[in-house]
Amino acid sequence: MPHTSPRTSVPSRRSLLAALGGAAALGALAGCGVPAAHVRPGDRAAADESATDRKLTWANWPLYIDTADDDPNRRPTLAGFEKRTGISVDYVEEINDNDEFFGKISPALMNHQPTGRDLVVISDWMCARYVRLGWVQEMDRADQPNVARNLDPLLRSPAFDPGRRFTVPWQSGITGIAYDRRRLGREIRRVKDLWASDLKGRVTLLSGLDEAFALLMQGNGVDVTRWTADDFHRMCDQVERAVHHGQIRRFTGNDYTKDLVTGDVLACQAYSGDVIQLQADNPDIHFVVPEEGAELWSDSLMIPDRARHKASAERLIDYYYAPETAARLAAWVNYVCPVPAAREVLAAAEDKDTAALADNPLIFPDSTMRDRLAVARDITSEERGEFAKRWNGIVGL
């Protein structure tokens, strides 16, 4: 069904924290009379009221959960959790931009105060900042058997959170290449195909550093799980040359889909979930995981410091990792499902359109595609200032 993903809800915005390096910028504030940003493990927890106060508050992106066809304010899977557990969920669609939300709740977190939220969904590259700052609580996997059993092995141990102690993927996606096969008249198979002469001025790249860098490095044969500064600058040199020669039409936020639909652009860096939506109207639009590989990313659930309903939040997370619940969510959201076991549930659906989703490799990647996917090492706070300055200078931010 048509809907807008969190990646397409608003254009990307670059904030001061992004430009200065987020966590690094906060750390610098300590010298200006502001308390040090890092929170020690002993200061992260608050008295858990889950047993006596049967509620929790969950902050998420707009339109990132299933809704009823006859009532967009009713969320069937969430209603099922409330009925099963007796826990009332205040579901707030307040996250429109990672940096913006970071700035919204950081004053409370750096001052060891509750944020008023028991659960948040943030992109993994930003989750890395929260984890390093000690702003999220470690989850009790003993109370999350579904997560322990069903989380996709590809997502189990990102560099910033080995073993996923502090984060659990909500939904995942792939950053690859989208192109119009009919208008272009040929296939695209590799990242380097973006630099072909017949695409001059008809290519767009993502403007956000964290969104763009991994795929472009993979095109140079880099293992993005362990990339280096030299790899980064080599990629920037390549992009600078492409800009100088007029190969790149422009750098985009999430509005690249408009150029692809109109034909102003023939190939672009793109997110898998967006292309599923575009294909419903134009089957000539293809999404490719290049031969060199593509980035597998996640938007993940976290429990902020001082949350008052930690046990209830952990229970909610585990509920969404039951294959039946994950399947219902995947059928609506259409991103990469972090619960591979949900595929069998969808395949058994009586509705043919729903059952067909089980065979969509952009929701359940097949073995060939999985071999090409990698979770990129994130940019550290020490690296961010230098790298953001270089990239933003190329992009024009």
For each residue, the residues with C-beta under 8 A, 3 or more apart:
1: 69 332
2: 277 280
3: 63 277 332
4: 8 9 62 63
5: 8 9 63 64 271 273 274 277 333 334 335
6: 9 61 62 63 64 95 299
7: 173 254 271 273 274
8: 4 5 254 257 274
9: 4 5 6 61 62 63 96 254
10: 13 96 97 253 254
11: 253 254 255
12: 97 206 207 208 211 253 254
13: 10 97 99 100 253
14: 18 19 99 208 392 397
15: 18 19 97 99 100 102 103
16: 19 20 25
17: 20 21 22 25 26 99 102 103
18: 14 15 21 22 99 388
19: 14 15 16 388 392
20: 16 17 24 25 28 385
21: 17 18 24 25 381 384 385 388
22: 17 18 25 26 99 102 126 129 381 384
23: 26 27 37 129 132 133 381 384
24: 20 21 27 28 381 382 384 385
25: 16 17 20 21 22 28 29
26: 17 22 23 29 37 106 110 133
27: 23 24 30 36 37 38 381
28: 20 24 25 31 32
29: 25 26 32 34 37
30: 27 34 35 36 37
31: 28
32: 28 29
33:
34: 29 30 110
35: 30 110 111
36: 27 30 110
37: 23 26 27 29 30 106 110 133
38: 27 132 133 134
39: 43 44 109 110 112 133 134 135 305
40: 43 44 134
41: 44 134 138
42:
43: 39 40 112 134 305
44: 39 40 41 134 135 136 137 305 306
45: 48 137 305 306 310
46: 114 305 306 307 308
47: 308
48: 45 51 308 309 310 311
49: 52 53 308 309
50: 53 54 56 309 310 311 312
51: 48 311
52: 49
53: 49 50 308 309
54: 50 85 86 87 88 312
55: 87 88 89 90 309 312
56: 50 87 88 89 90 118 119 309 312 313 316
57: 89 90 92 116 117 118 119 309
58: 89 90 91 92 117 118 119 120 313 316
59: 92 94 95 101 117 119 120 121
60: 64 65 91 92 93 94 95 120 121 170
61: 6 9 64 93 95 96 121 299
62: 4 6 9 93 96
63: 3 4 5 6 9 67 93
64: 5 6 60 61 93 121 170 171 299 333
65: 60 75 77 78 91 329 332 333
66: 75 76 77 328 329 331 332 333
67: 63 71 72 73 74 75 76 332
68: 71 72 74 75 76
69: 1
70:
71: 67 68 74
72: 67 68
73: 67
74: 67 68 71 79
75: 65 66 67 68 78 79 91
76: 66 67 68 79 80 328
77: 65 66 80 81 320 325 328 329
78: 65 75 81 82 89 91
79: 74 75 76 82 83
80: 76 77 83 84 325
81: 77 78 84 85 87 89 316 319
82: 78 79 85 86 87 88 89
83: 79 80
84: 80 81 319
85: 54 81 82 312 315 319
86: 54 82
87: 54 55 56 81 82 312 315 316
88: 54 55 56 82
89: 55 56 57 58 78 81 82 316
90: 55 56 57 58
91: 58 60 65 75 78
92: 57 58 59 60 117
93: 60 61 62 63 64
94: 59 60 101
95: 6 59 60 61 98 101 120 121 122
96: 9 10 61 62 100 101
97: 10 12 13 15 100 101
98: 95 101 102 122 123 125 126
99: 13 14 15 17 18 22 102 103 126
100: 13 15 96 97 103 104
101: 59 94 95 96 97 98 104 105 120 122
102: 15 17 22 98 99 105 106 126 129
103: 15 17 99 100 106
104: 100 101
105: 101 102 108 109 115 117 120 304
106: 26 37 102 103 109 110
107: 110 111 113
108: 105 111 113 114 115 116 306
109: 39 105 106 112 113 115 130 133 135 304 305
110: 26 34 35 36 37 39 106 107 133 135
111: 35 107 108
112: 39 43 109 305 306
113: 107 108 109 306
114: 46 108 304 305 306 307 308
115: 105 108 109 120 304 305 306 307
116: 57 108
117: 57 58 59 92 105 120 304 307
118: 56 57 58 303 304 307 308 309 310 312 313
119: 56 57 58 59 301 302 303 307 313 316 317
120: 58 59 60 95 101 105 115 117 301 302 304
121: 59 60 61 64 95 170 299 300 301 302
122: 95 98 101 126 127 130 299 300 302
123: 98 126 127 210 297 298 299 300
124: 127 128 158 160 167 169 297 298 299 300 375 378
125: 98 128 210 297 378 379
126: 22 98 99 102 122 123 129 130 210
127: 122 123 124 130 131 136 160 161 166 167 300 302
128: 124 125 131 132 160 161 378
129: 22 23 102 126 132 133 381
130: 109 122 126 127 133 135 136 166 302 304
131: 127 128 134 135 136 160 161 166 167
132: 23 38 128 129 160 381
133: 23 26 37 38 39 109 110 129 130
134: 38 39 40 41 43 44 131 305
135: 39 44 109 110 130 131 304 305
136: 44 127 130 131 166 167 302 303 304 305
137: 44 45 166 303 304 305 307 310
138: 41 165 166
139: 144 165 166 168 303 314 317
140: 143 144 311 314
141: 144 147 148
142:
143: 140 311 314 315 318
144: 139 140 141 147 148 168 314 317 318 321
145: 148 149 318
146: 149 150 318 319 321 322
147: 141 144 150 151 164 168 317 318 321
148: 141 144 145 151
149: 145 146 321
150: 146 147 321 322 323 326 339 340 341
151: 147 148 155 156 164 168 169 321 338 339
152: 155 156 169 172 338 339 340
153: 156
154: 296 370 373 375
155: 151 152 158 164 169 172 296 298 338 375
156: 151 152 153 163 164
157: 161 162 163 164
158: 124 155 161 162 164 167 298 375 378
159: 162 225 375 377 378
160: 124 127 128 131 132 378
161: 127 128 131 157 158 164 165 166 167
162: 157 158 159 165
163: 156 157
164: 147 151 155 156 157 158 161 167 168 169
165: 138 139 161 162
166: 127 130 131 136 137 138 139 161 302
167: 124 127 131 136 158 161 164 300 301 302
168: 139 144 147 151 164 300 301 317 321
169: 124 151 152 155 164 172 298 299 300 301 338
170: 60 64 121 298 299 300 301 320 338
171: 64 273 298 299 329 333 335 336 337 338
172: 152 155 169 296 297 298 299 335 336 337 338
173: 7 271 272 273 296 297 298 335 336
174: 271 272 287 289 294 295 296 297 336 362 365 373
175: 206 211 212 214 215 269 270 271 272 294 295 297
176: 215 269 270 272 287 288 289 290 294
177: 188 191 193 194 215 267 268 269 270 287 288 290
178: 256 260 267 268 269 270 274 275 278 285 286 287 288
179: 184 188 260 266 267 268 285 286 288
180: 183 184 260 263 266 267 282 284 285 286
181: 184 185 186 187 284 285 286
182: 185 284
183: 180 263 266 284
184: 179 180 181 188 198 199 266 267
185: 181 182
186: 181
187: 181 286 288
188: 177 179 184 193 194 267 286 288 290
189: 193 288 290 291
190: 193 219 290 291 292
191: 177 194 215 216 218 219 290 292
192: 195 219 292
193: 177 188 189 190 196 199 267 290
194: 177 188 191 199 203 219 242 247 267
195: 192 199 242 247
196: 193 199
197: 200
198: 184
199: 184 193 194 195 196 202 203 247 266 267
200: 197 203 245 246 247
201: 246 247 248 249
202: 199 249 264 265 266 267
203: 194 199 200 242 247 248 249 265 266 267 268
204: 248 249 250 251 252 256 259 265 268 269
205: 212 216 239 248 251 252 268 269
206: 12 175 211 212 251 252 253 256 269
207: 12 211 212 251 252 253 395 397
208: 12 14 211 212 253
209: 212 213 379 387 388 391 392
210: 123 125 126 213 378 379
211: 12 175 206 207 208
212: 175 205 206 207 208 209 215 216 269 391
213: 209 210 216 217 232 235 376 379 391
214: 175 217 218 224 227 295 374 376
215: 175 176 177 191 212 218 219 269 290 294 295
216: 191 205 212 213 219 220 235 238 239
217: 213 214 220 222 224 227 231 232 235 376
218: 191 214 215 221 222 224 290 292 293 294 295 374
219: 190 191 192 194 215 216 290 292
220: 216 217 231 234 235 238 292
221: 218 292
222: 217 218 227 231 235
223: 226 227 374
224: 214 217 218 227 293 295 374 376 377
225: 159 374 375 376 377
226: 223 377
227: 214 217 222 223 224 231 232 376 377
228: 231 232
229: 232 233 383 386 387
230: 233 234
231: 217 220 222 227 228 234 235
232: 213 217 227 228 229 235 236 387 390
233: 229 230 236 237 390
234: 220 230 231 237 238
235: 213 216 217 220 222 231 232 238 239
236: 232 233 239 240 390 391 394
237: 233 234 240 241
238: 216 220 234 235 241 242
239: 205 216 235 236 242 243 248 394
240: 236 237 243 244 394
241: 237 238 244 245
242: 194 195 203 238 239 245 247 248
243: 239 240 246 247 248 394
244: 240 241
245: 200 241 242
246: 200 201 243
247: 194 195 199 200 201 203 242 243
248: 201 203 204 205 239 242 243 251
249: 201 202 203 204 259 264 265
250: 204 259
251: 204 205 206 207 248 395 396
252: 204 205 206 207 255 256 259 268
253: 10 11 12 13 206 207 208 256
254: 7 8 9 10 11 12 257 271 274
255: 11 252 258 259
256: 178 204 206 252 253 259 260 265 268 269 270
257: 8 254 260 261 270 274 278
258: 255 261 262
259: 204 249 250 252 255 256 262 264 265 268
260: 178 179 180 256 257 263 265 268 270 278 285
261: 257 258 278 281 282 285
262: 258 259
263: 180 183 260 266
264: 202 249 259
265: 202 203 204 249 256 259 260 268
266: 179 180 183 184 199 202 203 263
267: 177 178 179 180 184 188 193 194 199 202 203
268: 177 178 179 203 204 205 252 256 259 260 265
269: 175 176 177 178 204 205 206 212 215 256
270: 175 176 177 178 256 257 260 274 275 287
271: 5 7 173 174 175 254 274 275
272: 173 174 175 176 275 276 287 335 336 362
273: 5 7 171 173 276 277 333 334 335 336 362
274: 5 7 8 178 254 257 270 271 277 278
275: 178 270 271 272 278 279 285 286 287 362
276: 272 273 279 280 287 334 360 362 363
277: 2 3 5 273 274 280 334
278: 178 257 260 261 274 275 281 282 285
279: 275 276 282 283 285 287
280: 2 276 277
281: 261 278
282: 180 261 278 279 285
283: 279
284: 180 181 182 183
285: 178 179 180 181 260 261 275 278 279 282
286: 178 179 180 181 187 188 275
287: 174 176 177 178 270 272 275 276 279 362
288: 176 177 178 179 187 188 189
289: 174 176 293 294 365 369 372 373
290: 176 177 188 189 190 191 193 215 218 219 293 294 372
291: 189 190 372
292: 190 191 192 218 219 220 221 372
293: 218 224 289 290 372 373 374
294: 174 175 176 215 218 289 290 372 373 374
295: 174 175 214 215 218 224 373 374 375 376
296: 154 155 172 173 174 336 373 374 375
297: 123 124 125 172 173 174 175 375 376
298: 123 124 155 158 169 170 171 172 173 338 375
299: 6 61 64 121 122 123 124 169 170 171 172
300: 121 122 123 124 127 167 168 169 170
301: 119 120 121 167 168 169 170 317
302: 119 120 121 122 127 130 136 166 167
303: 118 119 136 137 139 307 310 313 314
304: 105 109 114 115 117 118 120 130 135 136 137 307
305: 39 43 44 45 46 109 112 114 115 134 135 136 137
306: 44 45 46 108 112 113 114 115
307: 46 114 115 117 118 119 137 303 304 310 313
308: 46 47 48 49 53 114 118
309: 48 49 50 53 55 56 57 118 312 313
310: 45 48 50 118 137 303 307 313 314
311: 48 50 51 140 143 314 315
312: 50 54 55 56 85 87 118 309 315 316
313: 56 58 118 119 303 307 309 310 316 317
314: 139 140 143 144 303 310 311 317 318
315: 85 87 143 311 312 318 319
316: 56 58 81 87 89 119 312 313 319 320
317: 119 139 144 147 168 301 313 314 320 321
318: 143 144 145 146 147 314 315 321 322
319: 81 84 85 146 315 316 322 325
320: 77 170 316 317 325 326 329
321: 144 146 147 149 150 151 168 317 318 325 326 338 339
322: 146 150 318 319 325 326
323: 150 326 327 339 341 342 344 345
324: 327 328 342 345
325: 77 80 319 320 321 322 328 329
326: 150 320 321 322 323 329 330 337 338 339 341 342 345
327: 323 324 330 331 337 339 342 343 345 346
328: 66 76 77 324 325 331 332
329: 65 66 77 171 320 325 326 332 333 337
330: 326 327 333 334 335 337 339 342 346 357 363
331: 66 327 328 334 346 349 354 357
332: 1 3 65 66 67 328 329
333: 5 64 65 66 171 273 329 330
334: 5 273 276 277 330 331 357 362 363
335: 5 171 172 173 272 273 330 363
336: 171 172 173 174 272 273 296 362 363 364 365
337: 171 172 326 327 329 330 340 342 343 363 364
338: 151 152 155 169 170 171 172 298 321 326
339: 150 151 152 321 323 326 327 330 342
340: 150 152 337 343 364
341: 150 323 326 344 345
342: 323 324 326 327 330 337 339 345 346 364
343: 327 337 340 346 347 358 364
344: 323 341 347 348 358
345: 323 324 326 327 341 342 348 349
346: 327 330 331 342 343 349 354 355 357 358
347: 343 344 355 358 359
348: 344 345 355
349: 331 345 346 354 355 358
350: 354 355
351: 354 355
352: 355 356
353: 356 357
354: 331 346 349 350 351 357
355: 346 347 348 349 350 351 352 358
356: 352 353 359 360
357: 330 331 334 346 353 354 360 363
358: 343 344 346 347 349 355 363 364
359: 347 356 364
360: 276 356 357 363 364
361: 364 365 366 369
362: 174 272 273 275 276 287 334 336 365
363: 276 330 334 335 336 337 357 358 360
364: 336 337 340 342 343 358 359 360 361
365: 174 289 336 361 362 369 370 373
366: 361 369 370
367: 370 371
368: 371 372
369: 289 361 365 366 372 373
370: 154 365 366 367 373
371: 367 368
372: 289 290 291 292 293 294 368 369
373: 154 174 289 293 294 295 296 365 369 370
374: 214 218 223 224 225 293 294 295 296
375: 124 154 155 158 159 225 295 296 297 298
376: 213 214 217 224 225 227 295 297
377: 159 224 225 226 227
378: 124 125 128 158 159 160 210
379: 125 209 210 213 383 384 387
380: 383 384
381: 21 22 23 24 27 129 132 384
382: 24
383: 229 379 380 386 387
384: 21 22 23 24 379 380 381 387 388
385: 20 21 24 388 389
386: 229 383 389 390
387: 209 229 232 379 383 384 390 391
388: 18 19 21 209 384 385 391 392
389: 385 386 392 393
390: 232 233 236 386 387 393 394
391: 209 212 213 236 387 388 394 395
392: 14 19 209 388 389 395 396 397
393: 389 390 396
394: 236 239 240 243 390 391
395: 207 251 391 392
396: 251 392 393
397: 14 207 392
